[in-house]
Amino acid sequence: MSMKWADSLIRIAKHEVETLQKRVGEITERRLSCERRIKAMHEEAEDEAQRARTDAEAGWYQAGYMKGWRVMREQLIEQIAALKVEEAGARDALAKAFEELKKFEHVAEMARLADAKELAKRESAAMDEMGLRKASGR
């Protein structure tokens, strides 16, 4: 029995796992990038607040700056929340794809073992027949 069908299924399943691993990595990197931007924004806001305390002219712009800062921060927080949901979904899909791959590998291994067992059975029967012929030929 040819195992080409099993090898094809396994190859397709491995490709699916690899594709989903890349997708999870890309989503995670986008989320981490947003988190780094928020951190950088907090540091920048601290610098701006310090400047406003020492420079009267900068103080005039502080309220407008903080209003824009809050809007951008909220947008990033919303984006992070959406990315966390997307990341969880991608991780679930990856787990399912990995389970499918393992099932295909198991089925293929069972088929290979069954083929090997059948071949050994046929070889044993052939050897038995050769032994009987040899014994009856004496």
A tleap script that builds the chain and sets N, CA, C and O, in Angstrom:
source leaprc.protein.ff14SB
mol = sequence {
  NMET SER MET LYS TRP ALA ASP SER LEU ILE
  ARG ILE ALA LYS HIE GLU VAL GLU THR LEU
  GLN LYS ARG VAL GLY GLU ILE THR GLU ARG
  ARG LEU SER CYS GLU ARG ARG ILE LYS ALA
  MET HIE GLU GLU ALA GLU ASP GLU ALA GLN
  ARG ALA ARG THR ASP ALA GLU ALA GLY TRP
  TYR GLN ALA GLY TYR MET LYS GLY TRP ARG
  VAL MET ARG GLU GLN LEU ILE GLU GLN ILE
  ALA ALA LEU LYS VAL GLU GLU ALA GLY ALA
  ARG ASP ALA LEU ALA LYS ALA PHE GLU GLU
  LEU LYS LYS PHE GLU HIE VAL ALA GLU MET
  ALA ARG LEU ALA ASP ALA LYS GLU LEU ALA
  LYS ARG GLU SER ALA ALA MET ASP GLU MET
  GLY LEU ARG LYS ALA SER GLY CARG
}
set mol.1.N position { 0.850 -1.190 0.000 }
set mol.1.CA position { 0.000 0.000 0.000 }
set mol.1.C position { 0.883 1.236 0.000 }
set mol.1.O position { 1.835 1.319 0.775 }
set mol.2.N position { 0.581 2.176 -0.845 }
set mol.2.CA position { 1.370 3.396 -0.959 }
set mol.2.C position { 1.018 4.380 0.157 }
set mol.2.O position { -0.149 4.548 0.512 }
set mol.3.N position { 2.029 5.010 0.689 }
set mol.3.CA position { 1.814 5.967 1.784 }
set mol.3.C position { 1.820 7.409 1.273 }
set mol.3.O position { 1.897 8.351 2.062 }
set mol.4.N position { 1.740 7.580 -0.055 }
set mol.4.CA position { 1.785 8.927 -0.624 }
set mol.4.C position { 0.661 9.808 -0.084 }
set mol.4.O position { 0.866 10.992 0.181 }
set mol.5.N position { -0.523 9.225 0.076 }
set mol.5.CA position { -1.663 10.007 0.584 }
set mol.5.C position { -1.359 10.546 1.979 }
set mol.5.O position { -1.665 11.701 2.278 }
set mol.6.N position { -0.768 9.729 2.822 }
set mol.6.CA position { -0.454 10.153 4.194 }
set mol.6.C position { 0.638 11.207 4.184 }
set mol.6.O position { 0.563 12.201 4.906 }
set mol.7.N position { 1.658 10.982 3.357 }
set mol.7.CA position { 2.743 11.963 3.270 }
set mol.7.C position { 2.221 13.313 2.788 }
set mol.7.O position { 2.657 14.359 3.269 }
set mol.8.N position { 1.293 13.290 1.843 }
set mol.8.CA position { 0.701 14.540 1.344 }
set mol.8.C position { -0.083 15.253 2.441 }
set mol.8.O position { 0.041 16.466 2.611 }
set mol.9.N position { -0.887 14.501 3.182 }
set mol.9.CA position { -1.662 15.099 4.274 }
set mol.9.C position { -0.743 15.701 5.339 }
set mol.9.O position { -0.994 16.792 5.851 }
set mol.10.N position { 0.311 14.976 5.658 }
set mol.10.CA position { 1.257 15.461 6.671 }
set mol.10.C position { 1.949 16.726 6.174 }
set mol.10.O position { 2.100 17.686 6.931 }
set mol.11.N position { 2.368 16.737 4.915 }
set mol.11.CA position { 3.031 17.917 4.349 }
set mol.11.C position { 2.103 19.138 4.385 }
set mol.11.O position { 2.529 20.240 4.731 }
set mol.12.N position { 0.837 18.931 4.025 }
set mol.12.CA position { -0.146 20.031 4.054 }
set mol.12.C position { -0.357 20.514 5.490 }
set mol.12.O position { -0.404 21.717 5.743 }
set mol.13.N position { -0.483 19.575 6.422 }
set mol.13.CA position { -0.704 19.940 7.829 }
set mol.13.C position { 0.502 20.694 8.394 }
set mol.13.O position { 0.337 21.653 9.147 }
set mol.14.N position { 1.712 20.263 8.031 }
set mol.14.CA position { 2.920 20.968 8.498 }
set mol.14.C position { 2.959 22.392 7.947 }
set mol.14.O position { 3.335 23.330 8.651 }
set mol.15.N position { 2.569 22.542 6.690 }
set mol.15.CA position { 2.531 23.878 6.085 }
set mol.15.C position { 1.533 24.777 6.832 }
set mol.15.O position { 1.808 25.950 7.087 }
set mol.16.N position { 0.391 24.213 7.171 }
set mol.16.CA position { -0.629 24.966 7.920 }
set mol.16.C position { -0.081 25.394 9.282 }
set mol.16.O position { -0.272 26.538 9.694 }
set mol.17.N position { 0.593 24.489 9.979 }
set mol.17.CA position { 1.182 24.815 11.288 }
set mol.17.C position { 2.205 25.936 11.130 }
set mol.17.O position { 2.205 26.892 11.906 }
set mol.18.N position { 3.078 25.823 10.126 }
set mol.18.CA position { 4.107 26.852 9.914 }
set mol.18.C position { 3.479 28.204 9.593 }
set mol.18.O position { 3.926 29.237 10.092 }
set mol.19.N position { 2.449 28.193 8.763 }
set mol.19.CA position { 1.765 29.440 8.401 }
set mol.19.C position { 1.138 30.089 9.640 }
set mol.19.O position { 1.239 31.301 9.830 }
set mol.20.N position { 0.498 29.286 10.468 }
set mol.20.CA position { -0.134 29.818 11.675 }
set mol.20.C position { 0.904 30.284 12.694 }
set mol.20.O position { 0.670 31.255 13.412 }
set mol.21.N position { 2.049 29.600 12.764 }
set mol.21.CA position { 3.117 30.051 13.663 }
set mol.21.C position { 3.599 31.440 13.249 }
set mol.21.O position { 3.812 32.309 14.094 }
set mol.22.N position { 3.767 31.641 11.944 }
set mol.22.CA position { 4.184 32.962 11.439 }
set mol.22.C position { 3.130 34.011 11.775 }
set mol.22.O position { 3.460 35.122 12.189 }
set mol.23.N position { 1.865 33.653 11.594 }
set mol.23.CA position { 0.772 34.600 11.869 }
set mol.23.C position { 0.762 34.998 13.348 }
set mol.23.O position { 0.628 36.179 13.671 }
set mol.24.N position { 0.902 34.022 14.240 }
set mol.24.CA position { 0.947 34.317 15.680 }
set mol.24.C position { 2.122 35.250 15.970 }
set mol.24.O position { 1.982 36.214 16.723 }
set mol.25.N position { 3.278 34.963 15.375 }
set mol.25.CA position { 4.451 35.803 15.583 }
set mol.25.C position { 4.245 37.233 15.109 }
set mol.25.O position { 4.649 38.179 15.785 }
set mol.26.N position { 3.615 37.393 13.948 }
set mol.26.CA position { 3.354 38.732 13.410 }
set mol.26.C position { 2.385 39.504 14.306 }
set mol.26.O position { 2.600 40.684 14.583 }
set mol.27.N position { 1.332 38.849 14.751 }
set mol.27.CA position { 0.351 39.514 15.614 }
set mol.27.C position { 1.005 39.901 16.936 }
set mol.27.O position { 0.807 41.012 17.429 }
set mol.28.N position { 1.784 38.984 17.510 }
set mol.28.CA position { 2.465 39.258 18.774 }
set mol.28.C position { 3.409 40.446 18.617 }
set mol.28.O position { 3.485 41.304 19.496 }
set mol.29.N position { 4.126 40.493 17.502 }
set mol.29.CA position { 5.056 41.608 17.278 }
set mol.29.C position { 4.302 42.934 17.149 }
set mol.29.O position { 4.768 43.955 17.654 }
set mol.30.N position { 3.147 42.935 16.482 }
set mol.30.CA position { 2.348 44.169 16.380 }
set mol.30.C position { 1.876 44.616 17.757 }
set mol.30.O position { 1.904 45.805 18.073 }
set mol.31.N position { 1.438 43.651 18.584 }
set mol.31.CA position { 0.994 43.993 19.946 }
set mol.31.C position { 2.149 44.558 20.757 }
set mol.31.O position { 1.997 45.584 21.420 }
set mol.32.N position { 3.293 43.906 20.712 }
set mol.32.CA position { 4.457 44.383 21.461 }
set mol.32.C position { 4.903 45.760 20.986 }
set mol.32.O position { 5.340 46.587 21.787 }
set mol.33.N position { 4.793 46.004 19.696 }
set mol.33.CA position { 5.141 47.313 19.147 }
set mol.33.C position { 4.220 48.404 19.726 }
set mol.33.O position { 4.680 49.490 20.080 }
set mol.34.N position { 2.934 48.103 19.816 }
set mol.34.CA position { 1.989 49.065 20.415 }
set mol.34.C position { 2.334 49.303 21.882 }
set mol.34.O position { 2.292 50.437 22.359 }
set mol.35.N position { 2.672 48.242 22.588 }
set mol.35.CA position { 3.027 48.380 24.000 }
set mol.35.C position { 4.300 49.219 24.169 }
set mol.35.O position { 4.406 50.017 25.101 }
set mol.36.N position { 5.269 49.030 23.252 }
set mol.36.CA position { 6.488 49.849 23.307 }
set mol.36.C position { 6.174 51.314 23.013 }
set mol.36.O position { 6.751 52.211 23.626 }
set mol.37.N position { 5.251 51.554 22.069 }
set mol.37.CA position { 4.872 52.947 21.749 }
set mol.37.C position { 4.219 53.621 22.951 }
set mol.37.O position { 4.477 54.793 23.221 }
set mol.38.N position { 3.372 52.885 23.673 }
set mol.38.CA position { 2.745 53.464 24.870 }
set mol.38.C position { 3.813 53.809 25.900 }
set mol.38.O position { 3.771 54.880 26.505 }
set mol.39.N position { 4.755 52.920 26.097 }
set mol.39.CA position { 5.832 53.171 27.061 }
set mol.39.C position { 6.623 54.417 26.652 }
set mol.39.O position { 6.925 55.274 27.483 }
set mol.40.N position { 6.952 54.504 25.362 }
set mol.40.CA position { 7.687 55.673 24.863 }
set mol.40.C position { 6.864 56.948 25.042 }
set mol.40.O position { 7.410 58.003 25.363 }
set mol.41.N position { 5.554 56.850 24.833 }
set mol.41.CA position { 4.684 58.022 25.008 }
set mol.41.C position { 4.688 58.482 26.469 }
set mol.41.O position { 4.700 59.682 26.740 }
set mol.42.N position { 4.678 57.533 27.407 }
set mol.42.CA position { 4.717 57.898 28.827 }
set mol.42.C position { 6.014 58.625 29.163 }
set mol.42.O position { 6.011 59.612 29.898 }
set mol.43.N position { 7.121 58.128 28.620 }
set mol.43.CA position { 8.414 58.771 28.864 }
set mol.43.C position { 8.439 60.168 28.255 }
set mol.43.O position { 8.944 61.111 28.865 }
set mol.44.N position { 7.892 60.293 27.055 }
set mol.44.CA position { 7.835 61.592 26.385 }
set mol.44.C position { 6.946 62.560 27.162 }
set mol.44.O position { 7.275 63.740 27.283 }
set mol.45.N position { 5.831 62.076 27.685 }
set mol.45.CA position { 4.929 62.931 28.460 }
set mol.45.C position { 5.621 63.432 29.723 }
set mol.45.O position { 5.438 64.580 30.128 }
set mol.46.N position { 6.423 62.556 30.346 }
set mol.46.CA position { 7.200 62.980 31.523 }
set mol.46.C position { 8.171 64.096 31.158 }
set mol.46.O position { 8.303 65.079 31.887 }
set mol.47.N position { 8.847 63.938 30.028 }
set mol.47.CA position { 9.782 64.971 29.560 }
set mol.47.C position { 9.044 66.284 29.300 }
set mol.47.O position { 9.520 67.356 29.673 }
set mol.48.N position { 7.890 66.192 28.664 }
set mol.48.CA position { 7.095 67.393 28.368 }
set mol.48.C position { 6.624 68.069 29.659 }
set mol.48.O position { 6.641 69.295 29.768 }
set mol.49.N position { 6.210 67.272 30.620 }
set mol.49.CA position { 5.757 67.843 31.897 }
set mol.49.C position { 6.914 68.539 32.598 }
set mol.49.O position { 6.737 69.618 33.162 }
set mol.50.N position { 8.087 67.938 32.569 }
set mol.50.CA position { 9.269 68.555 33.175 }
set mol.50.C position { 9.607 69.864 32.475 }
set mol.50.O position { 9.911 70.861 33.131 }
set mol.51.N position { 9.557 69.865 31.160 }
set mol.51.CA position { 9.837 71.077 30.389 }
set mol.51.C position { 8.817 72.168 30.723 }
set mol.51.O position { 9.176 73.338 30.851 }
set mol.52.N position { 7.542 71.781 30.863 }
set mol.52.CA position { 6.488 72.760 31.165 }
set mol.52.C position { 6.699 73.392 32.537 }
set mol.52.O position { 6.348 74.553 32.745 }
set mol.53.N position { 7.273 72.631 33.478 }
set mol.53.CA position { 7.530 73.182 34.818 }
set mol.53.C position { 8.652 74.219 34.805 }
set mol.53.O position { 8.689 75.114 35.650 }
set mol.54.N position { 9.558 74.092 33.849 }
set mol.54.CA position { 10.716 74.999 33.832 }
set mol.54.C position { 10.633 76.057 32.749 }
set mol.54.O position { 11.370 77.042 32.789 }
set mol.55.N position { 9.742 75.869 31.779 }
set mol.55.CA position { 9.644 76.819 30.659 }
set mol.55.C position { 8.183 77.280 30.552 }
set mol.55.O position { 7.294 76.495 30.219 }
set mol.56.N position { 7.957 78.556 30.837 }
set mol.56.CA position { 6.586 79.091 30.851 }
set mol.56.C position { 5.913 78.952 29.494 }
set mol.56.O position { 4.720 78.656 29.423 }
set mol.57.N position { 6.658 79.162 28.424 }
set mol.57.CA position { 6.074 79.068 27.080 }
set mol.57.C position { 5.636 77.621 26.787 }
set mol.57.O position { 4.578 77.411 26.192 }
set mol.58.N position { 6.424 76.640 27.190 }
set mol.58.CA position { 6.061 75.237 26.991 }
set mol.58.C position { 4.823 74.896 27.815 }
set mol.58.O position { 4.020 74.052 27.418 }
set mol.59.N position { 4.673 75.550 28.958 }
set mol.59.CA position { 3.514 75.315 29.803 }
set mol.59.C position { 2.211 75.663 29.111 }
set mol.59.O position { 1.188 75.025 29.359 }
set mol.60.N position { 2.235 76.670 28.243 }
set mol.60.CA position { 1.032 77.065 27.511 }
set mol.60.C position { 0.531 75.932 26.609 }
set mol.60.O position { -0.672 75.795 26.386 }
set mol.61.N position { 1.439 75.143 26.107 }
set mol.61.CA position { 1.074 74.076 25.172 }
set mol.61.C position { 0.784 72.742 25.858 }
set mol.61.O position { 0.319 71.795 25.225 }
set mol.62.N position { 1.060 72.683 27.134 }
set mol.62.CA position { 0.946 71.420 27.874 }
set mol.62.C position { -0.476 70.835 27.830 }
set mol.62.O position { -0.629 69.629 27.633 }
set mol.63.N position { -1.499 71.646 28.005 }
set mol.63.CA position { -2.880 71.140 28.030 }
set mol.63.C position { -3.257 70.510 26.689 }
set mol.63.O position { -3.851 69.433 26.652 }
set mol.64.N position { -2.915 71.175 25.598 }
set mol.64.CA position { -3.219 70.637 24.265 }
set mol.64.C position { -2.445 69.362 23.983 }
set mol.64.O position { -2.959 68.404 23.405 }
set mol.65.N position { -1.185 69.384 24.413 }
set mol.65.CA position { -0.344 68.195 24.233 }
set mol.65.C position { -0.948 67.000 24.969 }
set mol.65.O position { -1.052 65.908 24.411 }
set mol.66.N position { -1.342 67.215 26.214 }
set mol.66.CA position { -1.891 66.119 27.017 }
set mol.66.C position { -3.218 65.609 26.454 }
set mol.66.O position { -3.514 64.417 26.535 }
set mol.67.N position { -4.010 66.510 25.886 }
set mol.67.CA position { -5.280 66.084 25.287 }
set mol.67.C position { -4.996 65.155 24.101 }
set mol.67.O position { -5.613 64.096 23.984 }
set mol.68.N position { -4.084 65.539 23.237 }
set mol.68.CA position { -3.713 64.703 22.093 }
set mol.68.C position { -3.068 63.400 22.545 }
set mol.68.O position { -3.296 62.340 21.964 }
set mol.69.N position { -2.261 63.502 23.591 }
set mol.69.CA position { -1.574 62.328 24.146 }
set mol.69.C position { -2.591 61.297 24.629 }
set mol.69.O position { -2.446 60.103 24.364 }
set mol.70.N position { -3.630 61.766 25.345 }
set mol.70.CA position { -4.655 60.847 25.856 }
set mol.70.C position { -5.406 60.150 24.718 }
set mol.70.O position { -5.701 58.958 24.804 }
set mol.71.N position { -5.714 60.894 23.657 }
set mol.71.CA position { -6.420 60.319 22.508 }
set mol.71.C position { -5.560 59.229 21.864 }
set mol.71.O position { -6.046 58.136 21.572 }
set mol.72.N position { -4.290 59.532 21.649 }
set mol.72.CA position { -3.387 58.542 21.037 }
set mol.72.C position { -3.227 57.317 21.940 }
set mol.72.O position { -3.201 56.183 21.462 }
set mol.73.N position { -3.120 57.556 23.234 }
set mol.73.CA position { -2.965 56.454 24.188 }
set mol.73.C position { -4.200 55.554 24.167 }
set mol.73.O position { -4.075 54.330 24.163 }
set mol.74.N position { -5.383 56.151 24.153 }
set mol.74.CA position { -6.625 55.364 24.097 }
set mol.74.C position { -6.684 54.525 22.822 }
set mol.74.O position { -7.084 53.362 22.851 }
set mol.75.N position { -6.279 55.130 21.704 }
set mol.75.CA position { -6.279 54.389 20.435 }
set mol.75.C position { -5.335 53.193 20.512 }
set mol.75.O position { -5.663 52.103 20.042 }
set mol.76.N position { -4.167 53.403 21.105 }
set mol.76.CA position { -3.211 52.292 21.235 }
set mol.76.C position { -3.736 51.216 22.185 }
set mol.76.O position { -3.559 50.025 21.931 }
set mol.77.N position { -4.374 51.625 23.265 }
set mol.77.CA position { -4.939 50.654 24.211 }
set mol.77.C position { -6.020 49.818 23.529 }
set mol.77.O position { -6.090 48.606 23.732 }
set mol.78.N position { -6.860 50.463 22.722 }
set mol.78.CA position { -7.898 49.738 21.979 }
set mol.78.C position { -7.273 48.786 20.962 }
set mol.78.O position { -7.735 47.659 20.778 }
set mol.79.N position { -6.221 49.259 20.309 }
set mol.79.CA position { -5.531 48.421 19.323 }
set mol.79.C position { -4.896 47.205 20.006 }
set mol.79.O position { -4.948 46.097 19.472 }
set mol.80.N position { -4.305 47.406 21.169 }
set mol.80.CA position { -3.699 46.304 21.919 }
set mol.80.C position { -4.769 45.287 22.316 }
set mol.80.O position { -4.550 44.080 22.212 }
set mol.81.N position { -5.916 45.772 22.767 }
set mol.81.CA position { -7.008 44.860 23.160 }
set mol.81.C position { -7.460 44.029 21.957 }
set mol.81.O position { -7.678 42.823 22.080 }
set mol.82.N position { -7.600 44.675 20.793 }
set mol.82.CA position { -8.011 43.948 19.590 }
set mol.82.C position { -6.949 42.935 19.178 }
set mol.82.O position { -7.270 41.822 18.763 }
set mol.83.N position { -5.686 43.326 19.295 }
set mol.83.CA position { -4.597 42.411 18.937 }
set mol.83.C position { -4.529 41.224 19.892 }
set mol.83.O position { -4.193 40.115 19.477 }
set mol.84.N position { -4.844 41.444 21.166 }
set mol.84.CA position { -4.850 40.326 22.123 }
set mol.84.C position { -5.914 39.306 21.751 }
set mol.84.O position { -5.684 38.101 21.852 }
set mol.85.N position { -7.074 39.781 21.321 }
set mol.85.CA position { -8.152 38.874 20.890 }
set mol.85.C position { -7.718 38.127 19.632 }
set mol.85.O position { -7.902 36.914 19.527 }
set mol.86.N position { -7.142 38.861 18.677 }
set mol.86.CA position { -6.670 38.237 17.438 }
set mol.86.C position { -5.565 37.212 17.726 }
set mol.86.O position { -5.532 36.134 17.131 }
set mol.87.N position { -4.680 37.561 18.632 }
set mol.87.CA position { -3.582 36.672 19.004 }
set mol.87.C position { -4.113 35.386 19.648 }
set mol.87.O position { -3.628 34.294 19.348 }
set mol.88.N position { -5.096 35.515 20.521 }
set mol.88.CA position { -5.689 34.336 21.169 }
set mol.88.C position { -6.350 33.437 20.128 }
set mol.88.O position { -6.211 32.215 20.187 }
set mol.89.N position { -7.060 34.025 19.186 }
set mol.89.CA position { -7.690 33.239 18.124 }
set mol.89.C position { -6.663 32.522 17.259 }
set mol.89.O position { -6.849 31.362 16.891 }
set mol.90.N position { -5.582 33.219 16.939 }
set mol.90.CA position { -4.529 32.607 16.124 }
set mol.90.C position { -3.844 31.479 16.892 }
set mol.90.O position { -3.495 30.454 16.307 }
set mol.91.N position { -3.651 31.660 18.186 }
set mol.91.CA position { -3.034 30.597 18.996 }
set mol.91.C position { -3.952 29.368 19.068 }
set mol.91.O position { -3.480 28.232 19.020 }
set mol.92.N position { -5.259 29.604 19.183 }
set mol.92.CA position { -6.212 28.484 19.181 }
set mol.92.C position { -6.166 27.734 17.852 }
set mol.92.O position { -6.150 26.504 17.821 }
set mol.93.N position { -6.145 28.496 16.752 }
set mol.93.CA position { -6.076 27.864 15.426 }
set mol.93.C position { -4.775 27.076 15.285 }
set mol.93.O position { -4.772 25.986 14.713 }
set mol.94.N position { -3.681 27.612 15.797 }
set mol.94.CA position { -2.395 26.915 15.748 }
set mol.94.C position { -2.461 25.615 16.549 }
set mol.94.O position { -1.974 24.580 16.094 }
set mol.95.N position { -3.053 25.667 17.723 }
set mol.95.CA position { -3.168 24.459 18.548 }
set mol.95.C position { -3.987 23.388 17.823 }
set mol.95.O position { -3.631 22.210 17.849 }
set mol.96.N position { -5.076 23.794 17.181 }
set mol.96.CA position { -5.911 22.837 16.445 }
set mol.96.C position { -5.154 22.254 15.248 }
set mol.96.O position { -5.233 21.056 14.978 }
set mol.97.N position { -4.427 23.109 14.539 }
set mol.97.CA position { -3.655 22.639 13.383 }
set mol.97.C position { -2.574 21.657 13.830 }
set mol.97.O position { -2.309 20.665 13.151 }
set mol.98.N position { -1.962 21.934 14.959 }
set mol.98.CA position { -0.932 21.047 15.488 }
set mol.98.C position { -1.543 19.693 15.868 }
set mol.98.O position { -0.947 18.646 15.616 }
set mol.99.N position { -2.726 19.720 16.472 }
set mol.99.CA position { -3.427 18.471 16.815 }
set mol.99.C position { -3.738 17.665 15.554 }
set mol.99.O position { -3.575 16.445 15.538 }
set mol.100.N position { -4.182 18.345 14.506 }
set mol.100.CA position { -4.473 17.668 13.239 }
set mol.100.C position { -3.208 17.026 12.679 }
set mol.100.O position { -3.239 15.883 12.223 }
set mol.101.N position { -2.103 17.753 12.711 }
set mol.101.CA position { -0.837 17.211 12.228 }
set mol.101.C position { -0.481 15.936 12.984 }
set mol.101.O position { -0.093 14.937 12.379 }
set mol.102.N position { -0.615 15.974 14.303 }
set mol.102.CA position { -0.287 14.798 15.115 }
set mol.102.C position { -1.212 13.626 14.773 }
set mol.102.O position { -0.766 12.479 14.739 }
set mol.103.N position { -2.485 13.901 14.521 }
set mol.103.CA position { -3.423 12.837 14.134 }
set mol.103.C position { -2.995 12.203 12.818 }
set mol.103.O position { -2.968 10.978 12.697 }
set mol.104.N position { -2.658 13.036 11.828 }
set mol.104.CA position { -2.236 12.517 10.532 }
set mol.104.C position { -0.969 11.682 10.682 }
set mol.104.O position { -0.848 10.615 10.080 }
set mol.105.N position { -0.030 12.168 11.481 }
set mol.105.CA position { 1.208 11.419 11.692 }
set mol.105.C position { 0.918 10.076 12.368 }
set mol.105.O position { 1.525 9.060 12.028 }
set mol.106.N position { -0.002 10.080 13.316 }
set mol.106.CA position { -0.364 8.838 14.012 }
set mol.106.C position { -1.022 7.850 13.048 }
set mol.106.O position { -0.671 6.671 13.029 }
set mol.107.N position { -1.963 8.327 12.259 }
set mol.107.CA position { -2.654 7.455 11.296 }
set mol.107.C position { -1.640 6.893 10.296 }
set mol.107.O position { -1.693 5.712 9.954 }
set mol.108.N position { -0.728 7.729 9.834 }
set mol.108.CA position { 0.285 7.269 8.879 }
set mol.108.C position { 1.178 6.207 9.518 }
set mol.108.O position { 1.509 5.208 8.880 }
set mol.109.N position { 1.561 6.417 10.755 }
set mol.109.CA position { 2.410 5.442 11.451 }
set mol.109.C position { 1.664 4.120 11.644 }
set mol.109.O position { 2.245 3.050 11.459 }
set mol.110.N position { 0.390 4.187 12.010 }
set mol.110.CA position { -0.403 2.967 12.172 }
set mol.110.C position { -0.523 2.224 10.834 }
set mol.110.O position { -0.451 0.996 10.796 }
set mol.111.N position { -0.704 2.969 9.743 }
set mol.111.CA position { -0.793 2.351 8.420 }
set mol.111.C position { 0.544 1.710 8.041 }
set mol.111.O position { 0.570 0.614 7.481 }
set mol.112.N position { 1.644 2.386 8.342 }
set mol.112.CA position { 2.969 1.813 8.051 }
set mol.112.C position { 3.188 0.529 8.855 }
set mol.112.O position { 3.701 -0.460 8.331 }
set mol.113.N position { 2.794 0.555 10.129 }
set mol.113.CA position { 2.944 -0.651 10.960 }
set mol.113.C position { 2.081 -1.797 10.442 }
set mol.113.O position { 2.511 -2.950 10.420 }
set mol.114.N position { 0.867 -1.469 10.029 }
set mol.114.CA position { -0.029 -2.500 9.487 }
set mol.114.C position { 0.558 -3.084 8.206 }
set mol.114.O position { 0.505 -4.295 7.995 }
set mol.115.N position { 1.120 -2.222 7.346 }
set mol.115.CA position { 1.761 -2.699 6.115 }
set mol.115.C position { 2.947 -3.609 6.439 }
set mol.115.O position { 3.120 -4.655 5.814 }
set mol.116.N position { 3.758 -3.210 7.411 }
set mol.116.CA position { 4.929 -4.008 7.792 }
set mol.116.C position { 4.492 -5.347 8.369 }
set mol.116.O position { 5.105 -6.378 8.094 }
set mol.117.N position { 3.433 -5.330 9.167 }
set mol.117.CA position { 2.923 -6.562 9.760 }
set mol.117.C position { 2.403 -7.507 8.668 }
set mol.117.O position { 2.646 -8.712 8.710 }
set mol.118.N position { 1.694 -6.947 7.707 }
set mol.118.CA position { 1.147 -7.741 6.603 }
set mol.118.C position { 2.284 -8.321 5.764 }
set mol.118.O position { 2.218 -9.481 5.357 }
set mol.119.N position { 3.316 -7.538 5.504 }
set mol.119.CA position { 4.462 -8.019 4.736 }
set mol.119.C position { 5.162 -9.149 5.494 }
set mol.119.O position { 5.514 -10.168 4.899 }
set mol.120.N position { 5.365 -8.973 6.798 }
set mol.120.CA position { 6.008 -10.024 7.603 }
set mol.120.C position { 5.169 -11.291 7.601 }
set mol.120.O position { 5.718 -12.392 7.559 }
set mol.121.N position { 3.853 -11.157 7.644 }
set mol.121.CA position { 2.940 -12.305 7.635 }
set mol.121.C position { 3.074 -13.067 6.311 }
set mol.121.O position { 3.125 -14.297 6.295 }
set mol.122.N position { 3.130 -12.313 5.195 }
set mol.122.CA position { 3.268 -12.947 3.880 }
set mol.122.C position { 4.625 -13.642 3.750 }
set mol.122.O position { 4.722 -14.754 3.230 }
set mol.123.N position { 5.670 -12.964 4.233 }
set mol.123.CA position { 7.005 -13.565 4.172 }
set mol.123.C position { 7.070 -14.836 5.013 }
set mol.123.O position { 7.696 -15.817 4.611 }
set mol.124.N position { 6.434 -14.821 6.166 }
set mol.124.CA position { 6.411 -16.000 7.043 }
set mol.124.C position { 5.663 -17.138 6.369 }
set mol.124.O position { 6.095 -18.290 6.426 }
set mol.125.N position { 4.540 -16.818 5.729 }
set mol.125.CA position { 3.758 -17.853 5.032 }
set mol.125.C position { 4.571 -18.433 3.881 }
set mol.125.O position { 4.532 -19.641 3.646 }
set mol.126.N position { 5.302 -17.593 3.166 }
set mol.126.CA position { 6.132 -18.068 2.051 }
set mol.126.C position { 7.243 -18.968 2.566 }
set mol.126.O position { 7.554 -19.991 1.956 }
set mol.127.N position { 7.843 -18.585 3.692 }
set mol.127.CA position { 8.904 -19.402 4.280 }
set mol.127.C position { 8.344 -20.755 4.755 }
set mol.127.O position { 8.977 -21.795 4.580 }
set mol.128.N position { 7.151 -20.718 5.355 }
set mol.128.CA position { 6.516 -21.961 5.799 }
set mol.128.C position { 6.260 -22.885 4.613 }
set mol.128.O position { 6.496 -24.091 4.686 }
set mol.129.N position { 5.773 -22.299 3.517 }
set mol.129.CA position { 5.487 -23.106 2.330 }
set mol.129.C position { 6.774 -23.687 1.748 }
set mol.129.O position { 6.798 -24.840 1.319 }
set mol.130.N position { 7.833 -22.896 1.734 }
set mol.130.CA position { 9.111 -23.398 1.236 }
set mol.130.C position { 9.605 -24.537 2.125 }
set mol.130.O position { 10.146 -25.523 1.624 }
set mol.131.N position { 9.423 -24.410 3.436 }
set mol.131.CA position { 9.821 -25.468 4.365 }
set mol.131.C position { 9.025 -26.740 4.141 }
set mol.131.O position { 9.571 -27.842 4.200 }
set mol.132.N position { 7.707 -26.583 3.880 }
set mol.132.CA position { 6.863 -27.757 3.622 }
set mol.132.C position { 7.267 -28.446 2.326 }
set mol.132.O position { 7.320 -29.674 2.260 }
set mol.133.N position { 7.549 -27.662 1.306 }
set mol.133.CA position { 7.970 -28.233 0.031 }
set mol.133.C position { 9.292 -28.993 0.175 }
set mol.133.O position { 9.483 -30.079 -0.372 }
set mol.134.N position { 10.182 -28.375 0.931 }
set mol.134.CA position { 11.487 -29.012 1.135 }
set mol.134.C position { 11.327 -30.317 1.909 }
set mol.134.O position { 11.966 -31.322 1.596 }
set mol.135.N position { 10.469 -30.285 2.921 }
set mol.135.CA position { 10.243 -31.470 3.749 }
set mol.135.C position { 9.551 -32.565 2.952 }
set mol.135.O position { 9.877 -33.743 3.100 }
set mol.136.N position { 8.591 -32.180 2.102 }
set mol.136.CA position { 7.868 -33.202 1.333 }
set mol.136.C position { 8.683 -33.691 0.145 }
set mol.136.O position { 8.402 -34.755 -0.406 }
set mol.137.N position { 9.685 -32.926 -0.250 }
set mol.137.CA position { 10.538 -33.326 -1.391 }
set mol.137.C position { 11.560 -34.356 -0.993 }
set mol.137.O position { 12.167 -34.948 -1.885 }
set mol.138.N position { 11.796 -34.614 0.256 }
set mol.138.CA position { 12.797 -35.587 0.706 }
set mol.138.C position { 12.356 -36.962 0.459 }
set mol.138.O position { 13.077 -37.908 0.777 }
savepdb mol mol.pdb
quit
